[in-house]
């Protein structure tokens, strides 16, 4: 009986998080009522507070779940790469392509804005600097530059009608960031011209 109750609680919690993720694709959290959330999750209104003390905590967890999924996509795509510059380029190219490949993730990331934690670990950025592949003075500032520019291009690509323009903007952003971090033009373009991992295009 205890196991059954725990499973039911876990299912209700997951349903609420999924509902929040769905609502975030088109709504601002401030304008969403708890009743709308529980209706979307198909659970009773009273069950909400058995799992979350506030809407804010639920929406924060919904964004965190998107970040986890996004991070898993990037990790799977970059795990076998040995060139830190290519790893950054792949992370940028895949993220900026999300409006085409994973539109719901892209909309939630756009909604989260600057509070979104990002998917390429700052530790990887520091490693790229330590081995001399990327050049910058401050890892925190470099990380903010990557995330900020990605958010801008992500929003641009959400409004694009042509998938080709989405991919073009993604690759141009990757080239620009690599150049900003010290790669010469030819090297940056060569890195970005490498094919994305199979199944990630």
C-alpha positions as a LaTeX table, in Angstrom:
\begin{tabular}{lrrr}
\hline
Residue & $x$ (\AA) & $y$ (\AA) & $z$ (\AA) \\
\hline
Unk1 & 0.00 & 0.00 & 0.00 \\
Unk2 & 2.83 & 2.39 & 0.91 \\
Unk3 & 4.55 & 1.71 & $-2.41$ \\
Unk4 & 1.33 & 2.34 & $-4.30$ \\
Unk5 & 0.78 & 5.65 & $-2.53$ \\
Unk6 & 4.32 & 6.77 & $-3.22$ \\
Unk7 & 3.95 & 5.92 & $-6.90$ \\
Unk8 & 0.69 & 7.86 & $-7.04$ \\
Unk9 & 2.32 & 10.86 & $-5.37$ \\
Unk10 & 5.22 & 10.71 & $-7.80$ \\
Unk11 & 2.81 & 10.51 & $-10.74$ \\
Unk12 & 0.85 & 13.53 & $-9.50$ \\
Unk13 & 4.03 & 15.53 & $-8.97$ \\
Unk14 & 5.29 & 14.62 & $-12.45$ \\
Unk15 & 1.91 & 15.54 & $-13.98$ \\
Unk16 & 2.04 & 18.97 & $-12.32$ \\
Unk17 & 5.57 & 19.61 & $-13.59$ \\
Unk18 & 4.61 & 18.49 & $-17.10$ \\
Unk19 & 1.57 & 20.77 & $-17.01$ \\
Unk20 & 3.74 & 23.69 & $-15.91$ \\
Unk21 & 6.19 & 23.00 & $-18.75$ \\
Unk22 & 3.36 & 22.97 & $-21.27$ \\
Unk23 & 1.87 & 26.18 & $-19.92$ \\
Unk24 & 5.28 & 27.88 & $-20.04$ \\
Unk25 & 5.43 & 27.40 & $-23.80$ \\
Unk26 & 2.69 & 29.99 & $-24.25$ \\
Unk27 & 1.94 & 31.71 & $-20.94$ \\
Unk28 & 3.67 & 33.91 & $-18.41$ \\
Unk29 & 3.67 & 32.20 & $-15.00$ \\
Unk30 & 2.20 & 35.28 & $-13.32$ \\
Unk31 & $-0.93$ & 34.95 & $-15.42$ \\
Unk32 & $-1.49$ & 31.24 & $-14.75$ \\
Unk33 & $-3.76$ & 30.19 & $-11.88$ \\
Unk34 & $-3.30$ & 27.10 & $-9.77$ \\
Unk35 & $-6.69$ & 25.93 & $-11.03$ \\
Unk36 & $-5.39$ & 26.07 & $-14.61$ \\
Unk37 & $-2.33$ & 24.08 & $-13.59$ \\
Unk38 & $-4.29$ & 21.35 & $-11.85$ \\
Unk39 & $-6.79$ & 21.21 & $-14.72$ \\
Unk40 & $-3.95$ & 20.79 & $-17.21$ \\
Unk41 & $-2.40$ & 18.09 & $-15.02$ \\
Unk42 & $-5.81$ & 16.41 & $-14.55$ \\
Unk43 & $-5.42$ & 16.32 & $-10.76$ \\
Unk44 & $-7.50$ & 17.75 & $-7.95$ \\
Unk45 & $-7.00$ & 21.39 & $-6.96$ \\
Unk46 & $-6.29$ & 20.44 & $-3.36$ \\
Unk47 & $-3.45$ & 18.12 & $-4.33$ \\
Unk48 & $-1.31$ & 21.03 & $-5.54$ \\
Unk49 & $-0.23$ & 22.11 & $-2.07$ \\
Unk50 & 0.60 & 18.53 & $-1.13$ \\
Unk51 & 3.51 & 18.82 & $-3.56$ \\
Unk52 & 4.45 & 22.49 & $-3.94$ \\
Unk53 & 4.26 & 25.45 & $-1.57$ \\
Unk54 & 3.83 & 27.93 & $-4.43$ \\
Unk55 & 3.43 & 28.35 & $-8.16$ \\
Unk56 & 6.92 & 29.82 & $-8.32$ \\
Unk57 & 8.53 & 26.67 & $-6.98$ \\
Unk58 & 6.60 & 24.56 & $-9.48$ \\
Unk59 & 7.59 & 26.74 & $-12.42$ \\
Unk60 & 11.21 & 26.81 & $-11.22$ \\
Unk61 & 11.22 & 23.02 & $-11.22$ \\
Unk62 & 9.61 & 22.96 & $-14.66$ \\
Unk63 & 12.42 & 25.14 & $-16.02$ \\
Unk64 & 14.98 & 22.96 & $-14.22$ \\
Unk65 & 13.51 & 19.86 & $-15.89$ \\
Unk66 & 13.86 & 21.55 & $-19.28$ \\
Unk67 & 17.46 & 22.43 & $-18.43$ \\
Unk68 & 18.12 & 18.79 & $-17.50$ \\
Unk69 & 16.69 & 17.59 & $-20.81$ \\
Unk70 & 18.62 & 20.24 & $-22.74$ \\
Unk71 & 21.83 & 19.34 & $-20.90$ \\
Unk72 & 21.33 & 15.66 & $-21.71$ \\
Unk73 & 21.01 & 16.51 & $-25.42$ \\
Unk74 & 24.23 & 18.52 & $-25.34$ \\
Unk75 & 26.11 & 15.91 & $-23.32$ \\
Unk76 & 25.10 & 13.13 & $-25.70$ \\
Unk77 & 26.24 & 15.21 & $-28.68$ \\
Unk78 & 29.56 & 16.40 & $-27.26$ \\
Unk79 & 30.61 & 13.43 & $-25.14$ \\
Unk80 & 33.04 & 12.00 & $-27.68$ \\
Unk81 & 34.59 & 15.28 & $-28.85$ \\
Unk82 & 38.21 & 16.04 & $-28.03$ \\
Unk83 & 38.37 & 19.61 & $-29.32$ \\
Unk84 & 36.89 & 22.01 & $-26.70$ \\
Unk85 & 36.18 & 24.57 & $-29.42$ \\
Unk86 & 34.13 & 22.03 & $-31.33$ \\
Unk87 & 32.29 & 21.05 & $-28.14$ \\
Unk88 & 31.27 & 24.67 & $-27.60$ \\
Unk89 & 30.32 & 25.06 & $-31.27$ \\
Unk90 & 28.15 & 21.93 & $-31.18$ \\
Unk91 & 26.44 & 23.07 & $-27.97$ \\
Unk92 & 25.71 & 26.48 & $-29.51$ \\
Unk93 & 24.60 & 25.08 & $-32.88$ \\
Unk94 & 22.25 & 22.54 & $-31.31$ \\
Unk95 & 20.80 & 25.00 & $-28.81$ \\
Unk96 & 20.13 & 27.65 & $-31.45$ \\
Unk97 & 18.44 & 24.95 & $-33.56$ \\
Unk98 & 15.99 & 24.03 & $-30.76$ \\
Unk99 & 13.17 & 26.15 & $-32.27$ \\
Unk100 & 13.27 & 23.72 & $-35.20$ \\
Unk101 & 14.19 & 20.45 & $-33.46$ \\
Unk102 & 12.60 & 20.85 & $-29.99$ \\
Unk103 & 10.25 & 23.86 & $-30.15$ \\
Unk104 & 8.68 & 23.32 & $-26.72$ \\
Unk105 & 12.12 & 23.35 & $-25.06$ \\
Unk106 & 13.01 & 26.50 & $-26.98$ \\
Unk107 & 9.85 & 28.29 & $-25.84$ \\
Unk108 & 10.43 & 27.45 & $-22.18$ \\
Unk109 & 14.07 & 28.57 & $-22.40$ \\
Unk110 & 12.95 & 31.81 & $-24.03$ \\
Unk111 & 10.34 & 32.30 & $-21.31$ \\
Unk112 & 12.95 & 31.76 & $-18.58$ \\
Unk113 & 15.24 & 34.31 & $-20.19$ \\
Unk114 & 18.36 & 35.32 & $-18.32$ \\
Unk115 & 17.40 & 33.15 & $-15.35$ \\
Unk116 & 17.90 & 30.05 & $-17.51$ \\
Unk117 & 20.96 & 28.18 & $-16.17$ \\
Unk118 & 22.36 & 27.17 & $-19.57$ \\
Unk119 & 23.41 & 23.74 & $-20.76$ \\
Unk120 & 27.14 & 23.98 & $-21.50$ \\
Unk121 & 28.93 & 23.71 & $-18.12$ \\
Unk122 & 31.14 & 26.62 & $-17.13$ \\
Unk123 & 33.70 & 24.01 & $-16.11$ \\
Unk124 & 34.03 & 23.00 & $-19.76$ \\
Unk125 & 34.58 & 26.63 & $-20.69$ \\
Unk126 & 37.32 & 26.90 & $-18.07$ \\
Unk127 & 38.91 & 23.70 & $-19.40$ \\
Unk128 & 38.91 & 25.07 & $-22.94$ \\
Unk129 & 40.73 & 28.13 & $-21.60$ \\
Unk130 & 43.16 & 26.11 & $-19.50$ \\
Unk131 & 44.31 & 24.03 & $-22.48$ \\
Unk132 & 44.73 & 27.17 & $-24.57$ \\
Unk133 & 41.94 & 26.50 & $-27.07$ \\
Unk134 & 39.76 & 29.47 & $-26.11$ \\
Unk135 & 40.92 & 32.86 & $-24.92$ \\
Unk136 & 39.09 & 35.14 & $-22.47$ \\
Unk137 & 39.83 & 37.06 & $-19.28$ \\
Unk138 & 36.91 & 36.02 & $-17.07$ \\
Unk139 & 35.07 & 32.70 & $-17.27$ \\
Unk140 & 31.91 & 34.12 & $-15.68$ \\
Unk141 & 31.74 & 36.92 & $-18.25$ \\
Unk142 & 32.49 & 34.47 & $-21.08$ \\
Unk143 & 29.72 & 32.16 & $-19.83$ \\
Unk144 & 27.30 & 35.11 & $-19.70$ \\
Unk145 & 28.26 & 36.05 & $-23.27$ \\
Unk146 & 27.51 & 32.52 & $-24.50$ \\
Unk147 & 24.17 & 32.29 & $-22.70$ \\
Unk148 & 23.07 & 35.84 & $-23.51$ \\
Unk149 & 23.82 & 35.57 & $-27.21$ \\
Unk150 & 22.14 & 32.16 & $-27.36$ \\
Unk151 & 18.98 & 33.57 & $-25.82$ \\
Unk152 & 18.94 & 36.34 & $-28.41$ \\
Unk153 & 19.38 & 34.00 & $-31.38$ \\
Unk154 & 16.93 & 31.50 & $-29.89$ \\
Unk155 & 14.26 & 34.21 & $-29.83$ \\
Unk156 & 15.19 & 35.25 & $-33.37$ \\
Unk157 & 14.88 & 31.65 & $-34.53$ \\
Unk158 & 11.53 & 31.13 & $-32.79$ \\
Unk159 & 10.16 & 33.81 & $-35.11$ \\
Unk160 & 11.80 & 32.38 & $-38.24$ \\
Unk161 & 9.60 & 30.69 & $-40.83$ \\
Unk162 & 12.42 & 29.09 & $-42.80$ \\
Unk163 & 14.29 & 26.14 & $-41.19$ \\
Unk164 & 17.28 & 27.01 & $-43.33$ \\
Unk165 & 17.47 & 30.44 & $-41.71$ \\
Unk166 & 17.35 & 28.82 & $-38.26$ \\
Unk167 & 20.36 & 26.64 & $-39.07$ \\
Unk168 & 22.20 & 29.53 & $-40.71$ \\
Unk169 & 21.75 & 31.77 & $-37.66$ \\
Unk170 & 22.86 & 28.95 & $-35.36$ \\
Unk171 & 26.07 & 28.36 & $-37.28$ \\
Unk172 & 26.82 & 32.07 & $-37.64$ \\
Unk173 & 26.47 & 32.51 & $-33.90$ \\
Unk174 & 28.89 & 29.64 & $-33.28$ \\
Unk175 & 31.45 & 31.20 & $-35.63$ \\
Unk176 & 31.06 & 34.60 & $-33.94$ \\
Unk177 & 31.57 & 33.17 & $-30.46$ \\
Unk178 & 34.64 & 31.18 & $-31.48$ \\
Unk179 & 36.13 & 34.32 & $-33.06$ \\
Unk180 & 35.34 & 36.29 & $-29.90$ \\
Unk181 & 37.19 & 33.63 & $-27.90$ \\
Unk182 & 40.33 & 33.94 & $-29.98$ \\
Unk183 & 40.03 & 31.59 & $-32.95$ \\
Unk184 & 41.05 & 33.03 & $-36.29$ \\
Unk185 & 38.39 & 33.27 & $-38.97$ \\
Unk186 & 39.47 & 30.20 & $-40.93$ \\
Unk187 & 39.77 & 27.98 & $-37.87$ \\
Unk188 & 36.38 & 29.10 & $-36.51$ \\
Unk189 & 34.65 & 28.38 & $-39.81$ \\
Unk190 & 36.39 & 25.01 & $-40.16$ \\
Unk191 & 35.21 & 23.96 & $-36.67$ \\
Unk192 & 31.62 & 25.01 & $-37.37$ \\
Unk193 & 31.65 & 23.31 & $-40.76$ \\
Unk194 & 32.17 & 19.93 & $-39.11$ \\
Unk195 & 29.00 & 17.80 & $-39.27$ \\
Unk196 & 26.81 & 17.68 & $-36.22$ \\
Unk197 & 26.58 & 14.27 & $-34.51$ \\
Unk198 & 24.27 & 11.82 & $-36.28$ \\
Unk199 & 20.64 & 12.34 & $-35.39$ \\
Unk200 & 21.30 & 15.88 & $-34.07$ \\
Unk201 & 20.95 & 17.86 & $-37.28$ \\
\hline
\end{tabular}
